[in-house]
Amino acid sequence: MHLIIQSFESGLSEKEQQELDTWLAASDENRQQYEELRKTYVAGGKLNIDFEPDARKALAKVHRRIHSKKVIRFTWRVTAAVIFLALVTQVVLQTQSTANWNEVIAQQRQTVYLPDSSKVILAKNAYLSYPSTFTKNERDVRLSGTAYFEVTHHPERPFRIKTADAQIKVLGTKFLVKSGLKNTESVSVDEGRVAFRTGSLFARHKVILTKNEIGIWNAKDHQLTEQDNPNPNSNAWISGRLSFTSAPLSDVLKTLEDHFKISVELADENFADLKYSGQFNDLEGAQKIIQTICLTLNLSYQQQTNHFILTP
């Protein structure tokens, strides 16, 4: 550092100036040290050897700053290493823990009983993964698709369902989960209380749902909404019963489309707001139900395989 002080005091030879220039060009930190020392000398009001003690203090200050930066960089490196190690450990533990897990892919509606006697009714194509034995402190399962849960009450062991975008946590209740849909996941509650969480680690969303409430997560808009469940037929795929009370015809037909996997078209959209009330068992079949609706509302229909057209 004597070259720096000498450059302020009496100047440098050509060789010494080259050495100083090389050192300055080596890094931004070197240039920053030089600039801080220069400001220290300028602030003293004169540039002579009498300021050597102050220069030494300034150098010590610079060294402390350099050391501090090194400590900070070292701390960040250690922190990053710890986080990386924790993530690797978690992945390893998850890989090991899933070795004794059961996997179910429902080819049709299927009922599964979990190790704690909780009951899960899977819709067709739903995927469920669960351990052969739950731990003492938690009950975790994974789901993709639609499933209805009747969870055995264990206050000391929360029941958690993990989906692609959410985590559902309950103690004991009955509720419907729809996951794996395009940009949407939902939870509708029949009994008890359910915590529905979505989002990333730094943008977490959460709602608490109770009886007859539904939570809907829109991944596209990153919005989690809570509202009363307006659909009395949300569990019709389990019970087989369809019920309508002064429902707009458009809503009735949409429910039939979703339930029977058919398409129904209104030739005249003016009939979409017609109100309809009635109850059906899905064993009657789509054609019979549509025929009954048409007779009640004085309409006709045409059928082309799984496509129905309702006309005046």
Backbone bond lengths (Angstrom), bond angles and torsions (degrees), N, CA, C in turn:
res aa  C-N    CA-C-N  psi(-1)  N-CA   C-N-CA  omega(-1)  CA-C   N-CA-C  phi
1 M - - - 1.448 - - 1.538 112.51 -
2 H 1.365 116.32 -10.07 1.459 118.17 -178.60 1.519 111.16 -62.72
3 L 1.353 117.47 -26.78 1.465 120.29 178.50 1.531 110.23 -64.76
4 I 1.339 116.31 -36.96 1.461 119.53 179.79 1.516 109.51 -64.75
5 I 1.351 115.73 -48.80 1.462 119.46 -179.24 1.520 110.84 -62.25
6 Q 1.340 115.85 -42.30 1.454 120.37 -179.23 1.522 111.34 -64.61
7 S 1.348 116.40 -33.33 1.467 119.36 179.51 1.522 110.79 -66.95
8 F 1.339 117.17 -28.49 1.453 121.00 176.85 1.526 111.63 -80.14
9 E 1.343 116.65 -33.16 1.460 121.17 -170.64 1.526 112.52 -87.56
10 S 1.332 115.36 -64.95 1.475 118.36 -170.43 1.510 114.21 -124.23
11 G 1.307 116.93 2.60 1.450 119.33 -179.95 1.504 111.92 88.00
12 L 1.325 115.56 167.56 1.457 121.96 -176.24 1.512 110.53 -121.03
13 S 1.327 114.51 154.28 1.456 119.22 171.74 1.521 108.77 -71.33
14 E 1.308 116.53 170.23 1.471 120.08 -179.27 1.520 111.09 -61.12
15 K 1.335 116.68 -41.95 1.461 120.47 179.68 1.517 111.15 -65.65
16 E 1.386 116.44 -42.90 1.456 120.17 -179.76 1.533 111.34 -66.08
17 Q 1.361 115.02 -38.16 1.467 118.08 178.00 1.522 111.20 -63.75
18 Q 1.339 117.68 -37.58 1.458 121.55 176.83 1.529 111.00 -62.56
19 E 1.360 114.84 -41.86 1.471 118.70 178.18 1.530 111.18 -61.85
20 L 1.367 114.52 -42.63 1.471 118.35 -179.72 1.528 110.60 -66.38
21 D 1.319 116.83 -42.01 1.476 120.38 179.85 1.527 111.07 -62.79
22 T 1.324 115.63 -40.07 1.470 120.00 178.48 1.515 110.53 -62.80
23 W 1.345 114.80 -42.12 1.478 119.09 179.49 1.526 111.42 -65.86
24 L 1.318 117.78 -40.27 1.461 121.63 178.97 1.520 111.80 -65.25
25 A 1.323 115.47 -36.47 1.466 119.52 -177.63 1.532 112.71 -77.02
26 A 1.329 115.85 -11.33 1.467 119.55 -175.01 1.519 112.79 -68.87
27 S 1.361 118.06 -34.25 1.468 119.25 -177.03 1.515 110.34 -163.35
28 D 1.347 114.99 161.78 1.465 121.14 175.18 1.522 111.08 -67.30
29 E 1.330 116.79 -33.08 1.460 120.45 -179.84 1.530 110.60 -63.77
30 N 1.342 116.91 -40.51 1.466 120.32 178.71 1.524 110.94 -61.79
31 R 1.337 115.44 -43.75 1.461 119.22 179.67 1.524 110.84 -66.16
32 Q 1.333 116.58 -35.41 1.459 120.35 178.65 1.531 110.71 -67.01
33 Q 1.339 117.69 -40.20 1.462 121.59 176.87 1.538 110.73 -60.99
34 Y 1.324 114.25 -45.34 1.463 119.68 -179.45 1.522 110.88 -60.14
35 E 1.355 115.57 -44.04 1.460 120.31 -177.38 1.523 111.09 -66.67
36 E 1.322 118.17 -38.07 1.466 120.69 178.97 1.524 111.12 -66.83
37 L 1.327 116.30 -40.22 1.464 119.38 176.82 1.528 111.16 -65.43
38 R 1.320 116.92 -40.20 1.468 120.37 179.68 1.525 110.33 -61.73
39 K 1.371 116.17 -43.54 1.462 119.61 179.07 1.520 111.32 -63.54
40 T 1.340 115.64 -35.28 1.470 119.53 178.70 1.517 111.06 -63.22
41 Y 1.323 116.28 -43.94 1.459 120.71 179.46 1.515 111.88 -67.68
42 V 1.316 116.70 -42.46 1.457 120.39 179.78 1.523 110.55 -62.87
43 A 1.336 116.48 -41.46 1.459 121.12 -179.24 1.520 111.61 -63.34
44 G 1.366 117.15 -23.67 1.463 119.92 -179.68 1.507 113.45 -74.99
45 G 1.292 118.95 -14.54 1.462 121.97 176.33 1.510 114.33 91.45
46 K 1.310 119.33 -13.58 1.454 121.54 176.55 1.512 108.71 -154.01
47 L 1.286 116.99 158.79 1.459 122.45 -178.36 1.522 108.39 -121.94
48 N 1.311 116.96 84.35 1.457 120.70 175.61 1.506 109.74 -142.14
49 I 1.293 116.60 177.32 1.450 122.08 -172.46 1.518 112.39 -67.54
50 D 1.386 116.02 -16.07 1.458 118.39 178.70 1.523 111.84 -62.42
51 F 1.317 116.80 -19.87 1.459 120.56 -178.09 1.512 113.11 -93.42
52 E 1.340 116.04 12.26 1.453 118.30 -178.52 1.522 112.54 -60.46
53 P 1.367 120.06 -40.57 1.465 118.25 177.32 1.530 111.90 -59.49
54 D 1.360 116.24 -43.03 1.461 118.59 177.73 1.513 111.12 -64.04
55 A 1.313 115.78 -35.87 1.461 119.14 179.22 1.515 110.26 -64.23
56 R 1.320 115.00 -39.07 1.464 118.59 178.74 1.526 110.55 -65.01
57 K 1.363 115.91 -38.22 1.462 119.09 176.71 1.524 110.21 -64.01
58 A 1.337 114.24 -41.20 1.463 117.99 179.89 1.514 110.68 -63.73
59 L 1.343 115.22 -41.22 1.459 118.88 177.75 1.519 110.97 -62.46
60 A 1.335 115.46 -41.24 1.469 119.07 178.53 1.526 110.52 -62.58
61 K 1.346 115.69 -39.27 1.467 120.18 178.37 1.521 110.90 -63.21
62 V 1.327 114.89 -42.98 1.473 119.26 178.64 1.516 110.72 -61.98
63 H 1.338 115.48 -44.14 1.461 119.98 179.50 1.519 111.11 -60.62
64 R 1.356 114.98 -39.75 1.471 117.84 178.33 1.523 110.86 -63.42
65 R 1.324 116.18 -40.65 1.462 119.60 178.84 1.530 111.37 -64.30
66 I 1.337 113.52 -42.16 1.467 117.23 178.45 1.511 110.24 -61.94
67 H 1.340 115.14 -44.23 1.464 119.59 179.47 1.530 110.84 -61.89
68 S 1.356 114.75 -41.48 1.464 118.96 179.37 1.521 111.28 -61.21
69 K 1.330 116.60 -43.59 1.465 120.35 178.91 1.518 110.82 -63.12
70 K 1.345 114.84 -39.60 1.464 118.09 178.64 1.517 110.34 -63.74
71 V 1.362 116.19 -40.08 1.459 120.07 179.09 1.515 110.63 -63.78
72 I 1.357 115.78 -42.55 1.469 119.93 179.42 1.520 110.67 -62.26
73 R 1.350 115.26 -46.05 1.465 118.84 178.75 1.526 110.30 -61.59
74 F 1.319 115.70 -42.38 1.461 119.30 179.39 1.526 110.76 -63.16
75 T 1.364 115.91 -42.13 1.467 119.85 179.71 1.518 110.85 -61.57
76 W 1.347 116.31 -43.84 1.474 119.34 178.63 1.523 111.31 -62.58
77 R 1.329 115.74 -39.05 1.465 118.49 179.03 1.521 110.98 -64.79
78 V 1.336 115.97 -42.50 1.469 119.58 178.20 1.522 110.54 -63.62
79 T 1.361 115.88 -43.55 1.468 120.12 179.48 1.517 110.59 -60.79
80 A 1.334 116.11 -46.21 1.461 119.88 179.48 1.524 111.22 -61.01
81 A 1.343 115.58 -39.74 1.465 119.23 179.25 1.518 111.49 -64.91
82 V 1.358 115.48 -40.06 1.472 119.62 179.55 1.513 110.56 -65.16
83 I 1.354 116.12 -44.22 1.476 119.80 178.65 1.518 110.84 -61.49
84 F 1.338 115.77 -44.70 1.465 119.52 179.74 1.521 110.72 -61.31
85 L 1.352 116.21 -43.29 1.460 120.18 179.41 1.520 110.92 -63.10
86 A 1.349 116.25 -39.75 1.472 120.04 179.28 1.520 111.06 -64.14
87 L 1.344 116.03 -41.27 1.462 119.47 179.23 1.518 111.34 -65.00
88 V 1.332 115.63 -43.68 1.464 119.37 178.80 1.523 110.15 -62.10
89 T 1.344 115.24 -43.62 1.471 119.30 178.77 1.515 111.11 -60.53
90 Q 1.343 116.26 -42.53 1.461 120.24 179.91 1.514 111.00 -61.76
91 V 1.343 115.73 -44.15 1.469 119.58 179.27 1.518 110.79 -61.79
92 V 1.338 115.88 -43.48 1.460 119.79 179.79 1.516 110.69 -62.63
93 L 1.351 115.99 -46.04 1.460 119.70 -179.58 1.513 111.36 -63.74
94 Q 1.344 116.86 -40.05 1.455 120.11 178.62 1.524 110.45 -64.69
95 T 1.331 115.48 -40.42 1.463 119.36 179.01 1.520 110.91 -63.48
96 Q 1.364 114.86 -42.30 1.453 118.34 179.27 1.527 111.78 -68.85
97 S 1.374 115.26 -39.19 1.462 118.80 -176.04 1.518 112.47 -69.76
98 T 1.353 116.79 -29.04 1.458 119.43 -178.93 1.529 112.09 -80.29
99 A 1.328 116.68 -1.96 1.470 118.89 -179.83 1.521 111.21 -64.57
100 N 1.343 117.15 -30.54 1.459 121.17 -178.78 1.522 112.21 -106.00
101 W 1.318 115.68 28.58 1.455 120.66 179.52 1.529 110.31 -95.96
102 N 1.330 114.38 150.42 1.464 120.89 175.64 1.524 109.37 -100.44
103 E 1.305 116.15 144.31 1.458 121.34 179.10 1.522 109.29 -124.57
104 V 1.335 115.41 133.98 1.454 121.32 -179.81 1.528 108.78 -128.80
105 I 1.314 116.77 126.90 1.461 122.46 171.47 1.528 106.65 -116.93
106 A 1.327 116.37 110.65 1.463 121.04 -172.67 1.530 110.98 -73.95
107 Q 1.322 116.56 119.31 1.462 121.59 175.70 1.527 110.60 -79.27
108 Q 1.309 115.78 -21.01 1.453 124.32 174.89 1.529 106.48 -154.09
109 R 1.315 118.30 -177.36 1.455 118.25 178.87 1.529 109.58 -57.52
110 Q 1.332 115.98 129.74 1.461 120.46 -172.63 1.525 110.77 -141.77
111 T 1.335 116.29 139.31 1.462 122.04 177.90 1.523 110.13 -103.15
112 V 1.335 115.76 131.91 1.458 122.04 -179.60 1.529 108.31 -124.63
113 Y 1.325 116.58 133.35 1.462 121.73 175.10 1.530 108.69 -104.81
114 L 1.316 115.59 126.92 1.454 121.93 -176.65 1.528 110.58 -86.31
115 P 1.348 117.64 168.39 1.475 120.59 -176.78 1.521 114.78 -57.62
116 D 1.343 118.83 -23.50 1.467 121.64 179.40 1.521 111.94 -96.05
117 S 1.348 116.97 11.99 1.469 124.84 -178.93 1.525 113.48 76.69
118 S 1.324 117.94 4.89 1.460 119.37 172.94 1.532 108.97 -63.79
119 K 1.325 115.04 149.62 1.460 121.28 -175.71 1.523 110.02 -112.85
120 V 1.344 115.67 133.72 1.453 121.02 178.31 1.531 108.50 -127.51
121 I 1.329 116.21 125.58 1.460 120.98 176.09 1.518 107.61 -105.91
122 L 1.307 116.32 114.71 1.458 122.18 -176.75 1.518 110.95 -94.46
123 A 1.327 116.33 134.06 1.457 120.52 171.56 1.528 108.72 -76.88
124 K 1.302 116.60 165.44 1.458 120.81 -179.31 1.531 110.32 -56.61
125 N 1.335 116.09 136.34 1.464 125.43 178.29 1.536 113.53 74.82
126 A 1.326 118.30 3.26 1.460 119.96 176.84 1.529 109.88 -72.45
127 Y 1.328 115.73 149.01 1.472 121.91 179.62 1.519 108.63 -118.75
128 L 1.333 116.42 129.66 1.462 122.53 178.63 1.516 109.42 -130.19
129 S 1.331 116.18 134.16 1.460 122.17 176.46 1.522 108.07 -127.68
130 Y 1.340 116.84 132.04 1.463 120.65 -177.46 1.527 109.51 -152.23
131 P 1.344 117.62 153.13 1.468 120.41 -177.83 1.524 111.98 -76.39
132 S 1.307 115.81 154.85 1.466 120.42 177.63 1.522 111.04 -63.99
133 T 1.341 116.27 -30.58 1.458 122.01 177.91 1.522 108.68 -141.17
134 F 1.338 116.82 131.31 1.455 120.28 175.78 1.526 109.66 -76.11
135 T 1.345 115.92 153.04 1.456 120.36 177.01 1.528 109.47 -76.97
136 K 1.332 115.42 174.45 1.460 120.06 -178.58 1.523 112.58 -68.96
137 N 1.331 116.12 -27.14 1.463 119.42 -171.24 1.523 114.58 -108.49
138 E 1.310 118.04 -13.75 1.459 118.07 -175.74 1.519 111.71 -153.02
139 R 1.338 113.24 159.35 1.461 121.62 177.16 1.522 107.52 -132.97
140 D 1.308 116.27 103.76 1.464 121.52 -176.16 1.520 111.25 -114.16
141 V 1.338 116.10 136.80 1.460 121.50 173.55 1.526 107.81 -136.59
142 R 1.333 115.74 164.83 1.461 121.33 177.92 1.530 109.11 -123.92
143 L 1.340 114.71 142.29 1.465 119.30 -174.21 1.518 111.55 -139.97
144 S 1.329 114.72 141.94 1.455 122.37 167.49 1.519 106.68 -137.43
145 G 1.330 116.99 125.32 1.456 120.30 -176.63 1.513 111.22 111.51
146 T 1.326 115.62 -160.36 1.459 121.32 -176.40 1.528 110.35 -106.73
147 A 1.335 115.86 133.67 1.468 120.55 -179.96 1.513 110.20 -153.08
148 Y 1.323 115.45 146.39 1.459 122.05 176.49 1.527 108.33 -109.24
149 F 1.340 116.02 128.14 1.464 121.80 -174.63 1.529 110.75 -111.09
150 E 1.318 115.23 134.12 1.459 122.34 168.10 1.530 106.17 -120.81
151 V 1.335 115.01 96.01 1.458 121.33 -169.11 1.527 111.10 -90.47
152 T 1.326 115.37 128.90 1.462 121.92 175.84 1.529 109.82 -65.40
153 H 1.322 117.14 135.41 1.459 122.35 -174.62 1.524 111.50 -76.73
154 H 1.342 116.07 117.68 1.464 122.87 174.85 1.526 107.42 -142.01
155 P 1.332 118.64 90.83 1.473 121.08 -175.83 1.524 113.71 -56.23
156 E 1.322 116.87 -33.16 1.467 119.80 -177.36 1.521 112.67 -80.61
157 R 1.345 117.35 -8.87 1.465 120.39 -179.48 1.532 109.67 -132.35
158 P 1.327 117.27 90.61 1.462 120.10 179.37 1.532 111.49 -58.76
159 F 1.301 115.26 147.20 1.461 122.39 178.69 1.524 107.43 -104.13
160 R 1.343 116.61 125.88 1.459 120.42 -176.89 1.525 110.78 -125.69
161 I 1.326 114.45 136.67 1.462 121.62 176.98 1.525 107.52 -115.15
162 K 1.306 116.51 123.59 1.457 120.91 178.31 1.524 109.29 -105.89
163 T 1.338 115.71 127.99 1.459 121.87 176.22 1.526 107.88 -117.36
164 A 1.315 116.03 -173.00 1.459 119.49 -178.07 1.523 111.66 -61.98
165 D 1.342 117.88 -37.14 1.462 121.29 -173.88 1.514 114.76 -121.90
166 A 1.329 118.10 1.43 1.463 117.61 -171.34 1.518 111.70 -148.59
167 Q 1.334 113.54 168.76 1.460 121.59 171.28 1.522 107.99 -135.13
168 I 1.331 116.12 128.19 1.451 122.50 179.81 1.520 107.78 -110.90
169 K 1.339 116.16 128.86 1.459 120.42 -177.04 1.528 109.49 -124.09
170 V 1.346 117.27 130.01 1.465 122.05 -179.08 1.522 109.54 -141.98
171 L 1.336 115.91 168.59 1.457 121.75 173.08 1.523 110.28 -106.92
172 G 1.313 116.94 -44.88 1.457 121.42 177.23 1.513 108.47 -173.70
173 T 1.319 117.98 117.69 1.452 120.26 -172.38 1.519 110.97 -171.98
174 K 1.341 115.71 -179.43 1.463 122.10 175.77 1.523 107.94 -125.55
175 F 1.316 115.73 128.96 1.456 118.84 -176.98 1.528 110.50 -161.30
176 L 1.326 114.77 161.77 1.462 122.28 -178.95 1.521 109.06 -112.43
177 V 1.331 115.81 134.06 1.462 121.44 177.34 1.520 109.35 -119.10
178 K 1.330 115.40 131.57 1.462 121.16 173.51 1.517 108.08 -121.51
179 S 1.333 115.87 112.12 1.458 120.58 179.30 1.522 108.68 -129.27
180 G 1.337 114.31 170.93 1.457 118.69 179.08 1.516 113.67 77.20
181 L 1.340 116.85 4.18 1.453 120.26 176.13 1.527 108.94 -82.13
182 K 1.313 116.94 162.47 1.460 121.02 -176.11 1.526 110.56 -66.58
183 N 1.324 116.90 110.20 1.463 125.09 175.31 1.529 114.43 62.82
184 T 1.335 117.65 10.51 1.461 118.91 -174.98 1.529 111.46 -139.28
185 E 1.326 115.54 139.50 1.454 121.98 169.26 1.523 107.44 -136.12
186 S 1.333 116.10 148.23 1.463 118.17 -178.21 1.524 110.92 -146.03
187 V 1.331 114.73 154.81 1.463 123.19 175.45 1.524 107.36 -135.01
188 S 1.325 116.94 124.28 1.467 121.16 175.66 1.527 108.53 -120.29
189 V 1.333 116.24 133.53 1.460 122.28 -169.66 1.526 110.97 -107.41
190 D 1.348 115.96 132.21 1.465 122.49 174.22 1.521 111.79 -99.88
191 E 1.334 116.77 -34.43 1.461 121.99 179.47 1.525 109.57 -145.65
192 G 1.350 115.88 149.92 1.454 120.52 172.89 1.515 113.82 80.46
193 R 1.344 115.90 -160.77 1.456 123.74 -179.27 1.522 109.15 -128.26
194 V 1.336 115.09 140.69 1.464 121.20 -177.64 1.519 108.89 -132.88
195 A 1.337 116.24 132.10 1.465 121.33 173.15 1.524 108.16 -95.09
196 F 1.319 116.20 123.14 1.467 122.63 -176.18 1.524 107.36 -115.54
197 R 1.349 116.73 111.95 1.454 121.91 -177.07 1.520 110.47 -117.81
198 T 1.332 115.64 140.31 1.458 121.04 179.01 1.522 109.10 -143.37
199 G 1.328 115.62 177.57 1.453 121.05 175.73 1.504 112.57 93.45
200 S 1.336 114.53 -177.74 1.455 121.51 -177.96 1.521 110.49 -89.83
201 L 1.327 115.05 177.89 1.463 121.18 -178.82 1.520 111.52 -60.16
202 F 1.347 117.61 -35.40 1.452 121.20 -175.32 1.526 112.65 -101.03
203 A 1.320 118.52 0.94 1.464 121.83 178.33 1.525 108.49 -142.19
204 R 1.308 114.75 63.47 1.453 120.87 -174.22 1.529 111.02 -81.88
205 H 1.339 116.29 138.52 1.454 122.58 175.95 1.533 108.26 -120.75
206 K 1.346 116.14 144.21 1.457 118.87 -177.91 1.529 110.26 -152.01
207 V 1.351 115.52 138.92 1.459 121.01 171.63 1.527 108.03 -134.52
208 I 1.321 116.19 151.58 1.457 122.74 174.36 1.529 107.38 -105.89
209 L 1.320 116.83 119.99 1.458 122.07 -176.23 1.521 110.40 -106.29
210 T 1.315 116.01 142.11 1.458 121.72 175.72 1.530 109.10 -123.58
211 K 1.314 116.18 -172.14 1.466 122.06 -173.96 1.533 112.03 -52.95
212 N 1.341 114.51 133.94 1.464 123.34 177.96 1.525 113.52 65.08
213 E 1.330 116.70 23.62 1.465 120.83 173.81 1.524 109.90 -114.19
214 I 1.329 115.04 153.86 1.465 120.57 179.47 1.527 109.19 -131.68
215 G 1.308 115.98 137.89 1.456 121.98 173.91 1.521 108.79 -110.42
216 I 1.326 116.70 133.13 1.464 121.44 -176.63 1.521 109.16 -126.70
217 W 1.324 116.06 124.88 1.460 122.42 178.48 1.516 109.31 -104.90
218 N 1.331 116.36 122.20 1.456 122.73 176.34 1.520 107.88 -104.94
219 A 1.333 116.67 103.76 1.468 121.18 -175.58 1.519 111.43 -67.81
220 K 1.317 117.50 -28.17 1.463 120.92 -178.69 1.519 111.03 -67.82
221 D 1.345 116.31 -43.93 1.463 121.15 -179.07 1.527 112.71 -96.51
222 H 1.340 116.94 -3.71 1.471 122.34 -177.25 1.530 110.80 54.88
223 Q 1.331 115.39 46.70 1.453 121.52 -179.39 1.529 110.28 -121.25
224 L 1.333 115.78 133.07 1.462 121.93 175.06 1.524 107.48 -115.84
225 T 1.330 116.86 117.78 1.459 120.86 -177.01 1.523 110.66 -116.23
226 E 1.320 114.66 152.51 1.461 122.31 178.70 1.522 108.15 -125.41
227 Q 1.328 117.16 132.16 1.457 120.34 -178.48 1.517 110.29 -156.68
228 D 1.330 116.00 168.32 1.459 120.27 173.27 1.515 109.24 -66.68
229 N 1.327 116.40 143.62 1.456 120.43 -179.20 1.532 109.15 -78.20
230 P 1.339 117.87 110.82 1.461 120.21 -175.52 1.520 113.78 -85.47
231 N 1.325 117.57 -4.33 1.465 120.32 -172.27 1.527 110.90 -106.36
232 P 1.325 117.56 105.25 1.472 119.93 179.74 1.524 112.56 -72.90
233 N 1.341 116.84 -8.86 1.467 120.60 -177.14 1.527 112.91 -107.80
234 S 1.340 116.68 19.87 1.457 119.11 -178.06 1.523 112.51 -62.96
235 N 1.339 117.01 -26.70 1.467 120.60 179.95 1.529 112.39 -106.95
236 A 1.336 116.52 18.38 1.469 120.10 -178.23 1.523 111.67 -63.99
237 W 1.326 117.20 -27.43 1.467 120.20 179.59 1.535 111.23 -67.09
238 I 1.360 116.02 -17.55 1.463 120.37 176.42 1.522 110.88 -94.16
239 S 1.339 115.84 -50.57 1.468 120.64 -174.72 1.529 112.84 -79.93
240 G 1.327 116.21 -26.98 1.462 119.48 -176.27 1.519 112.90 79.85
241 R 1.336 117.44 4.63 1.462 121.43 -178.27 1.535 110.07 -105.74
242 L 1.326 114.74 134.13 1.458 122.07 177.74 1.518 108.11 -117.02
243 S 1.337 116.39 129.65 1.458 120.60 -176.36 1.520 110.17 -132.67
244 F 1.337 115.97 133.38 1.470 121.80 -179.67 1.527 108.86 -132.75
245 T 1.335 115.94 132.25 1.464 121.16 178.05 1.524 108.95 -129.76
246 S 1.317 115.99 106.61 1.469 121.83 -178.20 1.526 111.20 48.61
247 A 1.324 116.47 43.01 1.461 122.10 -179.13 1.527 110.16 -89.23
248 P 1.334 118.64 140.63 1.471 120.13 175.03 1.527 110.11 -57.88
249 L 1.319 115.84 141.80 1.463 120.17 -177.84 1.528 111.01 -57.01
250 S 1.322 117.30 -35.90 1.470 120.04 179.63 1.522 111.08 -61.34
251 D 1.356 117.46 -38.24 1.461 121.01 178.47 1.524 111.03 -70.17
252 V 1.322 116.29 -38.37 1.470 120.94 178.74 1.526 109.95 -61.11
253 L 1.319 115.41 -47.12 1.469 119.35 -177.98 1.526 111.41 -67.58
254 K 1.333 117.51 -35.38 1.468 120.56 177.83 1.528 109.98 -64.71
255 T 1.334 116.87 -39.80 1.466 120.75 177.50 1.524 110.63 -62.84
256 L 1.322 117.03 -41.71 1.473 120.97 178.86 1.531 110.71 -65.59
257 E 1.312 116.40 -39.33 1.472 120.29 178.48 1.525 110.42 -60.36
258 D 1.332 116.03 -48.50 1.463 119.99 -177.87 1.528 111.56 -66.85
259 H 1.321 116.07 -38.12 1.465 119.92 -174.73 1.524 112.05 -74.04
260 F 1.311 116.91 -42.99 1.473 120.98 -175.09 1.532 113.49 -100.81
261 K 1.337 116.57 -1.83 1.471 120.76 -179.01 1.533 110.46 58.67
262 I 1.315 115.07 50.54 1.466 121.57 178.23 1.526 107.61 -125.18
263 S 1.321 116.84 177.17 1.462 121.51 172.53 1.520 108.41 -123.31
264 V 1.335 115.49 136.89 1.458 121.68 -179.12 1.523 108.23 -128.62
265 E 1.325 115.58 129.62 1.461 121.39 -176.14 1.529 110.21 -120.36
266 L 1.327 115.70 136.56 1.461 121.02 173.61 1.526 108.84 -95.56
267 A 1.328 116.58 119.25 1.464 119.73 -179.55 1.526 110.96 -65.36
268 D 1.332 117.05 -30.12 1.458 122.15 178.78 1.530 108.25 -125.21
269 E 1.331 116.67 111.38 1.454 121.20 -176.45 1.525 113.03 -66.95
270 N 1.319 117.14 -11.54 1.460 120.44 177.06 1.528 111.76 -64.82
271 F 1.337 116.46 -18.40 1.466 120.78 -179.56 1.534 112.03 -88.57
272 A 1.321 116.99 -1.60 1.468 120.25 -175.17 1.524 112.54 -63.10
273 D 1.334 116.67 -30.43 1.465 120.30 -176.56 1.523 113.70 -92.97
274 L 1.318 117.60 3.20 1.466 119.79 175.92 1.524 109.69 -59.45
275 K 1.319 117.93 137.09 1.462 122.17 -178.80 1.527 110.18 -90.27
276 Y 1.342 113.94 139.07 1.466 118.62 -179.00 1.523 109.89 -135.81
277 S 1.344 115.55 139.95 1.464 122.35 175.34 1.523 108.91 -129.38
278 G 1.312 116.28 136.87 1.457 120.19 178.31 1.515 111.35 172.88
279 Q 1.328 116.25 165.05 1.459 122.36 178.90 1.523 109.47 -130.97
280 F 1.334 115.52 142.59 1.460 120.21 -177.27 1.521 109.83 -140.38
281 N 1.328 114.21 159.70 1.452 122.43 167.82 1.521 106.73 -109.18
282 D 1.323 116.76 131.31 1.467 118.18 -174.14 1.521 113.07 -64.87
283 L 1.350 118.11 -10.67 1.458 119.94 175.76 1.526 111.56 -67.47
284 E 1.328 115.96 -17.62 1.463 119.53 176.70 1.521 111.54 -67.31
285 G 1.320 116.78 -26.99 1.454 120.86 179.46 1.517 112.04 90.18
286 A 1.331 115.47 155.78 1.463 121.38 -175.69 1.521 112.30 -62.58
287 Q 1.325 116.95 -43.47 1.468 119.67 -176.69 1.529 111.59 -61.89
288 K 1.312 117.60 -44.43 1.459 121.64 -179.17 1.525 110.85 -64.08
289 I 1.328 117.00 -41.13 1.470 120.77 -179.45 1.523 110.51 -66.48
290 I 1.329 117.30 -44.02 1.471 120.65 178.63 1.525 110.68 -64.41
291 Q 1.297 116.50 -37.93 1.471 120.33 177.62 1.526 110.58 -61.41
292 T 1.318 117.55 -43.00 1.468 122.03 179.17 1.522 110.99 -64.39
293 I 1.322 116.82 -42.66 1.463 121.21 179.04 1.525 110.42 -61.85
294 C 1.311 116.81 -43.43 1.468 121.09 -179.02 1.537 111.06 -64.64
295 L 1.322 117.05 -39.87 1.470 120.11 178.30 1.529 110.47 -63.59
296 T 1.339 116.85 -39.83 1.460 120.85 -178.85 1.524 111.59 -67.25
297 L 1.317 117.29 -39.13 1.465 121.83 -174.87 1.524 112.97 -99.42
298 N 1.335 116.03 8.48 1.466 121.31 178.75 1.533 111.49 59.38
299 L 1.326 115.28 47.68 1.457 122.00 177.47 1.526 109.83 -118.34
300 S 1.323 115.83 169.35 1.463 121.97 173.90 1.521 108.21 -121.65
301 Y 1.332 115.97 166.88 1.458 118.88 177.37 1.525 110.82 -144.64
302 Q 1.308 113.81 154.16 1.463 122.15 173.62 1.523 107.61 -122.56
303 Q 1.315 116.31 142.21 1.463 119.94 -177.68 1.515 110.72 -120.98
304 Q 1.318 115.30 132.65 1.465 122.53 174.38 1.534 106.39 -129.30
305 T 1.332 114.60 91.91 1.470 122.29 -175.29 1.536 109.32 56.56
306 N 1.327 118.39 -110.12 1.463 121.36 -179.11 1.525 113.09 -100.42
307 H 1.315 116.30 19.86 1.469 121.31 179.14 1.522 108.91 -118.95
308 F 1.335 115.21 126.93 1.463 121.08 -179.30 1.527 109.55 -117.54
309 I 1.332 116.68 139.69 1.455 122.68 176.34 1.515 108.73 -121.93
310 L 1.341 116.32 118.52 1.467 121.03 179.02 1.518 109.88 -95.01
311 T 1.328 115.38 130.09 1.459 121.63 -177.32 1.528 110.19 -127.65
312 P 1.359 117.99 156.88 1.465 121.69 176.55 1.531 111.49 -64.09
